[in-house]
Amino acid sequence: MEEIVVESLLSGNRESQIEAAIELTNLSRKQRQKLAEREIISPLLSMLQSQDCITTEVALSALLSLAFGSERNKVRIVKSGAVPTLLEILQSETKMVVLELAMAFLLILSSCNKNKVKMASTRLVQLLVGLIGLDRLTIQAKVDGIATLQNLSTLHQIVPLVIASGAPYALLQVINFCDKSSELADKAVALLENIISHSPESVSSIGGAIGVLVEAIEEGSAQCKEHAVGILLGICNNDRETNRGMILREGVMPGLLQVSVDGTRRAKEMARELLLLLRDCSGYVIKNKQSKIEIVEQIMREIDQEGERIPGTMLKLVEEMISKLST
Protein backbone atom coordinates (compact mmCIF):
# COMPACT_ATOMS: atom_id res chain seq x y z
CA MET A 1 0.00 0.00 0.00
CA GLU A 2 2.82 2.43 0.81
CA GLU A 3 4.37 1.92 -2.64
CA ILE A 4 1.02 2.56 -4.31
CA VAL A 5 0.59 5.82 -2.37
CA VAL A 6 4.03 7.07 -3.43
CA GLU A 7 3.61 6.03 -7.06
CA SER A 8 0.14 7.60 -7.28
CA LEU A 9 1.29 10.92 -5.80
CA LEU A 10 4.27 11.09 -8.14
CA SER A 11 2.27 10.02 -11.19
CA GLY A 12 0.74 13.44 -11.84
CA ASN A 13 -2.70 11.94 -12.43
CA ARG A 14 -5.06 14.05 -10.34
CA GLU A 15 -7.62 11.35 -9.51
CA SER A 16 -4.87 8.97 -8.44
CA GLN A 17 -3.29 11.72 -6.36
CA ILE A 18 -6.55 12.42 -4.55
CA GLU A 19 -7.02 8.75 -3.71
CA ALA A 20 -3.40 8.49 -2.56
CA ALA A 21 -3.70 11.59 -0.36
CA ILE A 22 -6.80 10.16 1.32
CA GLU A 23 -5.04 6.84 1.85
CA LEU A 24 -2.01 8.62 3.31
CA THR A 25 -4.10 10.04 6.16
CA ASN A 26 -5.27 6.51 7.00
CA LEU A 27 -1.74 5.13 7.40
CA SER A 28 -0.05 4.80 10.76
CA ARG A 29 2.17 7.60 11.98
CA LYS A 30 5.25 5.43 11.47
CA GLN A 31 4.25 4.67 7.89
CA ARG A 32 3.63 8.35 7.14
CA GLN A 33 7.01 9.38 8.51
CA LYS A 34 8.70 6.78 6.31
CA LEU A 35 6.87 8.05 3.21
CA ALA A 36 7.86 11.66 3.93
CA GLU A 37 11.44 10.66 3.05
CA ARG A 38 10.33 9.82 -0.50
CA GLU A 39 9.63 13.19 -2.13
CA ILE A 40 5.85 13.13 -1.64
CA ILE A 41 5.65 16.63 -0.14
CA SER A 42 6.13 18.46 -3.45
CA PRO A 43 3.21 16.80 -5.27
CA LEU A 44 0.97 17.40 -2.25
CA LEU A 45 1.90 21.10 -2.27
CA SER A 46 1.19 21.19 -5.98
CA MET A 47 -2.29 19.84 -5.26
CA LEU A 48 -2.90 22.82 -2.97
CA GLN A 49 -2.77 25.09 -6.00
CA SER A 50 -5.72 23.33 -7.62
CA GLN A 51 -8.89 25.29 -8.22
CA ASP A 52 -10.85 22.26 -7.03
CA CYS A 53 -11.83 22.46 -3.35
CA ILE A 54 -11.82 18.69 -2.85
CA THR A 55 -8.26 18.40 -4.14
CA THR A 56 -7.12 21.23 -1.88
CA GLU A 57 -8.91 19.76 1.11
CA VAL A 58 -7.47 16.24 0.82
CA ALA A 59 -3.97 17.62 0.15
CA LEU A 60 -4.16 19.82 3.27
CA SER A 61 -5.35 16.86 5.35
CA ALA A 62 -2.48 14.72 4.05
CA LEU A 63 0.13 17.41 4.75
CA LEU A 64 -1.30 17.96 8.23
CA SER A 65 -0.95 14.25 8.94
CA LEU A 66 2.71 14.39 7.84
CA ALA A 67 3.49 17.47 9.93
CA PHE A 68 1.72 16.34 13.08
CA GLY A 69 4.28 15.16 15.64
CA SER A 70 7.30 15.51 13.35
CA GLU A 71 9.59 18.54 13.65
CA ARG A 72 11.61 17.26 10.69
CA ASN A 73 8.58 17.16 8.43
CA LYS A 74 7.44 20.62 9.55
CA VAL A 75 10.80 22.00 8.45
CA ARG A 76 10.69 20.05 5.18
CA ILE A 77 7.23 21.37 4.36
CA VAL A 78 8.16 25.01 4.98
CA LYS A 79 11.40 24.65 3.01
CA SER A 80 9.36 23.21 0.13
CA GLY A 81 7.40 26.48 -0.14
CA ALA A 82 4.18 25.71 1.73
CA VAL A 83 3.68 29.13 3.33
CA PRO A 84 3.20 31.25 0.16
CA THR A 85 0.72 28.66 -1.11
CA LEU A 86 -1.18 28.73 2.18
CA LEU A 87 -1.33 32.53 1.99
CA GLU A 88 -2.93 32.28 -1.44
CA ILE A 89 -5.52 29.87 -0.05
CA LEU A 90 -6.35 32.14 2.88
CA GLN A 91 -6.76 35.13 0.58
CA SER A 92 -8.93 33.46 -2.04
CA GLU A 93 -10.69 30.45 -0.53
CA THR A 94 -14.36 30.70 0.45
CA LYS A 95 -15.04 27.14 1.61
CA MET A 96 -14.83 27.21 5.39
CA VAL A 97 -13.48 23.68 5.89
CA VAL A 98 -10.50 24.55 3.67
CA LEU A 99 -9.88 27.79 5.56
CA GLU A 100 -9.98 25.92 8.87
CA LEU A 101 -7.52 23.31 7.62
CA ALA A 102 -5.18 26.01 6.30
CA MET A 103 -5.24 27.86 9.64
CA ALA A 104 -4.63 24.61 11.55
CA PHE A 105 -1.75 23.80 9.20
CA LEU A 106 -0.11 27.19 9.78
CA LEU A 107 -0.45 26.67 13.54
CA ILE A 108 1.30 23.29 13.41
CA LEU A 109 4.08 24.62 11.18
CA SER A 110 4.62 27.66 13.41
CA SER A 111 5.06 25.45 16.48
CA CYS A 112 8.49 24.46 15.16
CA ASN A 113 11.17 26.93 16.29
CA LYS A 114 13.21 26.42 13.13
CA ASN A 115 10.28 27.61 10.99
CA LYS A 116 9.42 30.82 12.82
CA VAL A 117 11.83 33.22 11.15
CA LYS A 118 10.99 31.91 7.68
CA MET A 119 7.25 32.10 8.32
CA ALA A 120 7.10 35.54 9.95
CA SER A 121 6.71 37.67 6.85
CA THR A 122 4.84 40.96 6.87
CA ARG A 123 2.29 39.46 4.50
CA LEU A 124 1.51 36.47 6.71
CA VAL A 125 1.21 38.50 9.92
CA GLN A 126 -1.00 41.14 8.29
CA LEU A 127 -3.22 38.45 6.78
CA LEU A 128 -3.66 36.62 10.09
CA VAL A 129 -4.45 39.85 11.92
CA GLY A 130 -7.05 40.69 9.29
CA LEU A 131 -8.63 37.24 9.36
CA ILE A 132 -9.11 37.00 13.13
CA GLY A 133 -11.39 40.01 12.96
CA LEU A 134 -13.69 38.57 10.29
CA ASP A 135 -17.18 37.59 11.44
CA ARG A 136 -17.41 34.83 8.83
CA LEU A 137 -14.37 32.97 10.20
CA THR A 138 -15.21 30.16 12.61
CA ILE A 139 -14.19 30.37 16.25
CA GLN A 140 -11.73 27.48 15.83
CA ALA A 141 -10.07 29.17 12.86
CA LYS A 142 -9.70 32.37 14.89
CA VAL A 143 -8.24 30.42 17.82
CA ASP A 144 -5.70 28.80 15.49
CA GLY A 145 -4.85 32.13 13.85
CA ILE A 146 -4.22 33.82 17.20
CA ALA A 147 -2.21 30.82 18.43
CA THR A 148 -0.05 31.05 15.28
CA LEU A 149 0.64 34.73 16.00
CA GLN A 150 1.49 33.76 19.58
CA ASN A 151 3.96 31.13 18.35
CA LEU A 152 5.63 33.62 16.03
CA SER A 153 5.68 36.29 18.76
CA THR A 154 7.95 34.17 20.94
CA LEU A 155 10.68 35.63 18.72
CA HIS A 156 11.09 39.14 20.12
CA GLN A 157 12.04 40.62 16.77
CA ILE A 158 8.64 39.58 15.39
CA VAL A 159 6.57 41.47 17.99
CA PRO A 160 7.02 44.94 16.41
CA LEU A 161 5.71 43.50 13.14
CA VAL A 162 2.68 42.02 14.93
CA ILE A 163 1.99 45.38 16.58
CA ALA A 164 2.46 47.33 13.34
CA SER A 165 -0.03 45.01 11.63
CA GLY A 166 -2.79 46.16 13.99
CA ALA A 167 -2.92 43.13 16.27
CA PRO A 168 -3.68 45.03 19.52
CA TYR A 169 -6.87 46.56 18.11
CA ALA A 170 -7.93 43.30 16.41
CA LEU A 171 -7.41 41.31 19.61
CA LEU A 172 -9.34 43.82 21.71
CA GLN A 173 -12.23 43.54 19.26
CA VAL A 174 -12.16 39.76 19.55
CA ILE A 175 -12.14 39.93 23.37
CA ASN A 176 -14.91 42.54 23.40
CA PHE A 177 -17.36 40.54 21.29
CA CYS A 178 -16.63 36.95 22.29
CA ASP A 179 -17.57 34.92 25.36
CA LYS A 180 -15.03 36.08 27.96
CA SER A 181 -14.79 32.57 29.42
CA SER A 182 -14.04 30.94 26.05
CA GLU A 183 -10.79 29.54 24.66
CA LEU A 184 -10.87 32.31 22.06
CA ALA A 185 -10.80 34.98 24.78
CA ASP A 186 -8.00 33.13 26.59
CA LYS A 187 -5.84 33.02 23.45
CA ALA A 188 -6.53 36.64 22.53
CA VAL A 189 -5.77 38.10 25.94
CA ALA A 190 -2.64 35.91 26.31
CA LEU A 191 -1.22 37.28 23.05
CA LEU A 192 -2.18 40.79 24.12
CA GLU A 193 -0.22 40.36 27.36
CA ASN A 194 2.80 39.26 25.33
CA ILE A 195 2.46 42.41 23.23
CA ILE A 196 2.10 44.66 26.28
CA SER A 197 5.43 43.46 27.64
CA HIS A 198 7.07 44.96 24.56
CA SER A 199 4.87 47.99 23.97
CA PRO A 200 2.36 48.98 26.70
CA GLU A 201 1.32 52.11 24.83
CA SER A 202 0.20 50.03 21.83
CA VAL A 203 -2.78 48.93 23.97
CA SER A 204 -3.33 51.84 26.35
CA SER A 205 -3.59 54.28 23.45
CA ILE A 206 -6.62 52.45 21.98
CA GLY A 207 -9.94 53.97 23.02
CA GLY A 208 -12.03 51.60 25.13
CA ALA A 209 -9.16 49.15 25.67
CA ILE A 210 -9.16 49.38 29.44
CA GLY A 211 -12.93 48.91 29.65
CA VAL A 212 -12.65 45.70 27.62
CA LEU A 213 -9.91 44.41 29.92
CA VAL A 214 -11.95 45.24 33.03
CA GLU A 215 -14.82 43.19 31.62
CA ALA A 216 -12.39 40.33 30.99
CA ILE A 217 -11.35 40.47 34.65
CA GLU A 218 -14.98 40.36 35.74
CA GLU A 219 -16.31 37.73 33.32
CA GLY A 220 -13.34 35.72 32.03
CA SER A 221 -11.95 32.31 32.88
CA ALA A 222 -9.19 32.06 35.48
CA GLN A 223 -6.55 32.27 32.73
CA CYS A 224 -8.29 35.15 31.00
CA LYS A 225 -8.47 37.10 34.27
CA GLU A 226 -4.79 36.43 34.92
CA HIS A 227 -3.69 37.79 31.55
CA ALA A 228 -6.04 40.77 31.74
CA VAL A 229 -4.66 41.76 35.15
CA GLY A 230 -1.16 41.38 33.73
CA ILE A 231 -1.99 43.74 30.89
CA LEU A 232 -3.42 46.40 33.20
CA LEU A 233 -0.41 46.05 35.47
CA GLY A 234 1.90 46.58 32.50
CA ILE A 235 -0.07 49.62 31.39
CA CYS A 236 -0.03 51.12 34.89
CA ASN A 237 3.66 50.43 35.41
CA ASN A 238 4.47 52.06 32.09
CA ASP A 239 2.81 55.39 32.96
CA ARG A 240 1.24 55.28 36.40
CA GLU A 241 0.15 58.88 36.67
CA THR A 242 -1.70 58.84 33.36
CA ASN A 243 -3.09 55.33 33.31
CA ARG A 244 -4.06 54.89 36.98
CA GLY A 245 -6.94 57.31 36.56
CA MET A 246 -8.08 55.67 33.33
CA ILE A 247 -8.12 52.26 34.98
CA LEU A 248 -10.02 53.45 38.04
CA ARG A 249 -12.61 55.23 35.92
CA GLU A 250 -13.53 51.92 34.33
CA GLY A 251 -14.50 50.45 37.73
CA VAL A 252 -11.74 47.87 37.98
CA MET A 253 -11.69 47.60 41.79
CA PRO A 254 -14.42 44.98 42.47
CA GLY A 255 -13.10 42.53 39.88
CA LEU A 256 -9.48 43.18 40.78
CA LEU A 257 -10.10 42.60 44.46
CA GLN A 258 -11.96 39.39 43.70
CA VAL A 259 -8.98 38.15 41.66
CA SER A 260 -6.64 39.06 44.52
CA VAL A 261 -8.65 36.66 46.68
CA ASP A 262 -9.51 33.72 44.42
CA GLY A 263 -7.45 34.07 41.23
CA THR A 264 -4.56 31.91 40.10
CA ARG A 265 -1.34 32.28 42.06
CA ARG A 266 0.18 34.57 39.45
CA ALA A 267 -3.08 36.53 39.11
CA LYS A 268 -3.24 37.10 42.87
CA GLU A 269 0.32 38.43 42.95
CA MET A 270 -0.24 40.79 40.04
CA ALA A 271 -3.63 41.93 41.33
CA ARG A 272 -2.14 42.88 44.68
CA GLU A 273 0.72 44.70 42.96
CA LEU A 274 -1.76 46.59 40.81
CA LEU A 275 -3.88 47.45 43.85
CA LEU A 276 -0.85 49.07 45.43
CA LEU A 277 -0.31 51.14 42.29
CA LEU A 278 -3.96 52.21 42.26
CA ARG A 279 -4.54 52.82 45.98
CA ASP A 280 -3.03 56.33 46.24
CA CYS A 281 -5.83 58.45 44.82
CA SER A 282 -5.15 61.68 46.68
CA GLY A 283 -6.06 64.62 44.54
CA TYR A 284 -7.79 62.37 42.02
CA VAL A 285 -11.35 63.40 41.23
CA ILE A 286 -13.99 61.49 39.28
CA LYS A 287 -17.23 63.29 38.60
CA ASN A 288 -20.19 61.69 40.34
CA LYS A 289 -18.00 58.82 41.58
CA GLN A 290 -16.00 60.43 44.34
CA SER A 291 -17.89 58.48 47.01
CA LYS A 292 -16.73 55.20 45.54
CA ILE A 293 -13.12 56.32 45.46
CA GLU A 294 -13.45 57.40 49.09
CA ILE A 295 -14.77 53.95 49.95
CA VAL A 296 -11.77 52.40 48.21
CA GLU A 297 -9.38 54.64 50.13
CA GLN A 298 -11.07 53.93 53.45
CA ILE A 299 -11.12 50.17 53.14
CA MET A 300 -7.59 50.01 51.75
CA ARG A 301 -6.42 51.90 54.84
CA GLU A 302 -8.30 49.39 57.02
CA ILE A 303 -6.63 46.54 55.18
CA ASP A 304 -3.23 48.10 55.84
CA GLN A 305 -4.02 48.62 59.53
CA GLU A 306 -5.79 45.38 60.40
CA GLY A 307 -5.22 42.86 57.61
CA GLU A 308 -2.14 41.27 59.16
CA ARG A 309 -3.34 41.44 62.78
CA ILE A 310 -6.71 39.71 62.58
CA PRO A 311 -7.06 36.35 60.72
CA GLY A 312 -9.73 36.50 58.04
CA THR A 313 -9.98 40.28 58.12
CA MET A 314 -8.50 40.69 54.65
CA LEU A 315 -11.17 38.54 53.02
CA LYS A 316 -13.93 40.19 55.04
CA LEU A 317 -12.80 43.68 54.04
CA VAL A 318 -12.46 42.69 50.40
CA GLU A 319 -15.99 41.29 50.44
CA GLU A 320 -17.19 44.51 52.07
CA MET A 321 -15.51 46.60 49.39
CA ILE A 322 -16.98 44.55 46.58
CA SER A 323 -20.43 44.80 48.13
CA LYS A 324 -20.22 48.58 48.55
CA LEU A 325 -18.82 49.21 45.08
CA SER A 326 -21.48 47.03 43.49
CA THR A 327 -24.37 49.06 44.93
C-alpha positions in Angstrom: 0.0 0.0 0.0 2.8 2.4 0.8 4.4 1.9 -2.6 1.0 2.6 -4.3 0.6 5.8 -2.4 4.0 7.1 -3.4 3.6 6.0 -7.1 0.1 7.6 -7.3 1.3 10.9 -5.8 4.3 11.1 -8.1 2.3 10.0 -11.2 0.7 13.4 -11.8 -2.7 11.9 -12.4 -5.1 14.1 -10.3 -7.6 11.3 -9.5 -4.9 9.0 -8.4 -3.3 11.7 -6.4 -6.6 12.4 -4.6 -7.0 8.8 -3.7 -3.4 8.5 -2.6 -3.7 11.6 -0.4 -6.8 10.2 1.3 -5.0 6.8 1.9 -2.0 8.6 3.3 -4.1 10.0 6.2 -5.3 6.5 7.0 -1.7 5.1 7.4 -0.1 4.8 10.8 2.2 7.6 12.0 5.3 5.4 11.5 4.3 4.7 7.9 3.6 8.4 7.1 7.0 9.4 8.5 8.7 6.8 6.3 6.9 8.1 3.2 7.9 11.7 3.9 11.4 10.7 3.1 10.3 9.8 -0.5 9.6 13.2 -2.1 5.9 13.1 -1.6 5.7 16.6 -0.1 6.1 18.5 -3.5 3.2 16.8 -5.3 1.0 17.4 -2.2 1.9 21.1 -2.3 1.2 21.2 -6.0 -2.3 19.8 -5.3 -2.9 22.8 -3.0 -2.8 25.1 -6.0 -5.7 23.3 -7.6 -8.9 25.3 -8.2 -10.9 22.3 -7.0 -11.8 22.5 -3.4 -11.8 18.7 -2.8 -8.3 18.4 -4.1 -7.1 21.2 -1.9 -8.9 19.8 1.1 -7.5 16.2 0.8 -4.0 17.6 0.1 -4.2 19.8 3.3 -5.3 16.9 5.3 -2.5 14.7 4.0 0.1 17.4 4.7 -1.3 18.0 8.2 -0.9 14.2 8.9 2.7 14.4 7.8 3.5 17.5 9.9 1.7 16.3 13.1 4.3 15.2 15.6 7.3 15.5 13.4 9.6 18.5 13.6 11.6 17.3 10.7 8.6 17.2 8.4 7.4 20.6 9.5 10.8 22.0 8.4 10.7 20.1 5.2 7.2 21.4 4.4 8.2 25.0 5.0 11.4 24.6 3.0 9.4 23.2 0.1 7.4 26.5 -0.1 4.2 25.7 1.7 3.7 29.1 3.3 3.2 31.2 0.2 0.7 28.7 -1.1 -1.2 28.7 2.2 -1.3 32.5 2.0 -2.9 32.3 -1.4 -5.5 29.9 0.0 -6.3 32.1 2.9 -6.8 35.1 0.6 -8.9 33.5 -2.0 -10.7 30.4 -0.5 -14.4 30.7 0.4 -15.0 27.1 1.6 -14.8 27.2 5.4 -13.5 23.7 5.9 -10.5 24.5 3.7 -9.9 27.8 5.6 -10.0 25.9 8.9 -7.5 23.3 7.6 -5.2 26.0 6.3 -5.2 27.9 9.6 -4.6 24.6 11.6 -1.8 23.8 9.2 -0.1 27.2 9.8 -0.5 26.7 13.5 1.3 23.3 13.4 4.1 24.6 11.2 4.6 27.7 13.4 5.1 25.5 16.5 8.5 24.5 15.2 11.2 26.9 16.3 13.2 26.4 13.1 10.3 27.6 11.0 9.4 30.8 12.8 11.8 33.2 11.1 11.0 31.9 7.7 7.2 32.1 8.3 7.1 35.5 9.9 6.7 37.7 6.9 4.8 41.0 6.9 2.3 39.5 4.5 1.5 36.5 6.7 1.2 38.5 9.9 -1.0 41.1 8.3 -3.2 38.5 6.8 -3.7 36.6 10.1 -4.4 39.9 11.9 -7.1 40.7 9.3 -8.6 37.2 9.4 -9.1 37.0 13.1 -11.4 40.0 13.0 -13.7 38.6 10.3 -17.2 37.6 11.4 -17.4 34.8 8.8 -14.4 33.0 10.2 -15.2 30.2 12.6 -14.2 30.4 16.3 -11.7 27.5 15.8 -10.1 29.2 12.9 -9.7 32.4 14.9 -8.2 30.4 17.8 -5.7 28.8 15.5 -4.9 32.1 13.9 -4.2 33.8 17.2 -2.2 30.8 18.4 0.0 31.0 15.3 0.6 34.7 16.0 1.5 33.8 19.6 4.0 31.1 18.4 5.6 33.6 16.0 5.7 36.3 18.8 7.9 34.2 20.9 10.7 35.6 18.7 11.1 39.1 20.1 12.0 40.6 16.8 8.6 39.6 15.4 6.6 41.5 18.0 7.0 44.9 16.4 5.7 43.5 13.1 2.7 42.0 14.9 2.0 45.4 16.6 2.5 47.3 13.3 0.0 45.0 11.6 -2.8 46.2 14.0 -2.9 43.1 16.3 -3.7 45.0 19.5 -6.9 46.6 18.1 -7.9 43.3 16.4 -7.4 41.3 19.6 -9.3 43.8 21.7 -12.2 43.5 19.3 -12.2 39.8 19.6 -12.1 39.9 23.4 -14.9 42.5 23.4 -17.4 40.5 21.3 -16.6 36.9 22.3 -17.6 34.9 25.4 -15.0 36.1 28.0 -14.8 32.6 29.4 -14.0 30.9 26.1 -10.8 29.5 24.7 -10.9 32.3 22.1 -10.8 35.0 24.8 -8.0 33.1 26.6 -5.8 33.0 23.5 -6.5 36.6 22.5 -5.8 38.1 25.9 -2.6 35.9 26.3 -1.2 37.3 23.1 -2.2 40.8 24.1 -0.2 40.4 27.4 2.8 39.3 25.3 2.5 42.4 23.2 2.1 44.7 26.3 5.4 43.5 27.6 7.1 45.0 24.6 4.9 48.0 24.0 2.4 49.0 26.7 1.3 52.1 24.8 0.2 50.0 21.8 -2.8 48.9 24.0 -3.3 51.8 26.4 -3.6 54.3 23.4 -6.6 52.5 22.0 -9.9 54.0 23.0 -12.0 51.6 25.1 -9.2 49.1 25.7 -9.2 49.4 29.4 -12.9 48.9 29.6 -12.7 45.7 27.6 -9.9 44.4 29.9 -11.9 45.2 33.0 -14.8 43.2 31.6 -12.4 40.3 31.0 -11.3 40.5 34.7 -15.0 40.4 35.7 -16.3 37.7 33.3 -13.3 35.7 32.0 -12.0 32.3 32.9 -9.2 32.1 35.5 -6.5 32.3 32.7 -8.3 35.2 31.0 -8.5 37.1 34.3 -4.8 36.4 34.9 -3.7 37.8 31.5 -6.0 40.8 31.7 -4.7 41.8 35.1 -1.2 41.4 33.7 -2.0 43.7 30.9 -3.4 46.4 33.2 -0.4 46.0 35.5 1.9 46.6 32.5 -0.1 49.6 31.4 0.0 51.1 34.9 3.7 50.4 35.4 4.5 52.1 32.1 2.8 55.4 33.0 1.2 55.3 36.4 0.1 58.9 36.7 -1.7 58.8 33.4 -3.1 55.3 33.3 -4.1 54.9 37.0 -6.9 57.3 36.6 -8.1 55.7 33.3 -8.1 52.3 35.0 -10.0 53.5 38.0 -12.6 55.2 35.9 -13.5 51.9 34.3 -14.5 50.5 37.7 -11.7 47.9 38.0 -11.7 47.6 41.8 -14.4 45.0 42.5 -13.1 42.5 39.9 -9.5 43.2 40.8 -10.1 42.6 44.5 -12.0 39.4 43.7 -9.0 38.1 41.7 -6.6 39.1 44.5 -8.6 36.7 46.7 -9.5 33.7 44.4 -7.5 34.1 41.2 -4.6 31.9 40.1 -1.3 32.3 42.1 0.2 34.6 39.5 -3.1 36.5 39.1 -3.2 37.1 42.9 0.3 38.4 42.9 -0.2 40.8 40.0 -3.6 41.9 41.3 -2.1 42.9 44.7 0.7 44.7 43.0 -1.8 46.6 40.8 -3.9 47.4 43.9 -0.8 49.1 45.4 -0.3 51.1 42.3 -4.0 52.2 42.3 -4.5 52.8 46.0 -3.0 56.3 46.2 -5.8 58.5 44.8 -5.1 61.7 46.7 -6.1 64.6 44.5 -7.8 62.4 42.0 -11.4 63.4 41.2 -14.0 61.5 39.3 -17.2 63.3 38.6 -20.2 61.7 40.3 -18.0 58.8 41.6 -16.0 60.4 44.3 -17.9 58.5 47.0 -16.7 55.2 45.5 -13.1 56.3 45.5 -13.5 57.4 49.1 -14.8 53.9 49.9 -11.8 52.4 48.2 -9.4 54.6 50.1 -11.1 53.9 53.5 -11.1 50.2 53.1 -7.6 50.0 51.8 -6.4 51.9 54.8 -8.3 49.4 57.0 -6.6 46.5 55.2 -3.2 48.1 55.8 -4.0 48.6 59.5 -5.8 45.4 60.4 -5.2 42.9 57.6 -2.1 41.3 59.2 -3.3 41.4 62.8 -6.7 39.7 62.6 -7.1 36.3 60.7 -9.7 36.5 58.0 -10.0 40.3 58.1 -8.5 40.7 54.6 -11.2 38.5 53.0 -13.9 40.2 55.0 -12.8 43.7 54.0 -12.5 42.7 50.4 -16.0 41.3 50.4 -17.2 44.5 52.1 -15.5 46.6 49.4 -17.0 44.5 46.6 -20.4 44.8 48.1 -20.2 48.6 48.6 -18.8 49.2 45.1 -21.5 47.0 43.5 -24.4 49.1 44.9 
